[in-house]
Amino acid sequence: MLNGENFSDWKEKIMLVLGCMDIDLAFRMDEPPVPMDESMPSERVLYEK
């Protein structure tokens, strides 16, 4: 549980869980541009992720 004394431990554990779930990407990168019709499949996958 988070309290005023354990923020760094709490954050480390949260980032580990989010990293395992592959959700931490949202905290580390800006949203990519919306893919257009001529976008490559890899760009579409990145946007969906």
N, C-alpha and C positions, 0 to 999 in steps of 0.2 A: 504494500500500500504506500502511496506517495504521501510524504509529509515534508516539512521544511528542512529536514536534515539529510534526506536520502535521494535528492534529485538526480545526482550524477549516476548512482547505481540504478535508479528507476529508468532513466533515459537509456542507459546502456542495455538494459533488459528489453525495453520496448523496441529499440532499434534492432536488436537481435531477432525478436519475434517477427517484426515487420519485414526484415531482410529475408527470413526463412519463408515468409508468405509472398515475397516479391512485391510488397507494397511500398517499401521504403524508397523506391524509385521516384515516387511523387514528391518526396522531401528533398531529393538531391538534384532534380532536373526541372527545367521549365517545361511547360506543355509544348509539344512539337506542333508545327503548323498542321491544320486540317488537310488531310490528303485530297488531292484533286483526282480527276478521272485519269490523268496521265501519270500519276504517282506510281513509283515502283512498289511491288508487294512488301519489300522490307520496310518501307516508309509507312505503309498501312499497318503493319504488325506493330511497329514502334508506337504509332498513335493509339492503337487499341490497347496496348500494354499500359 
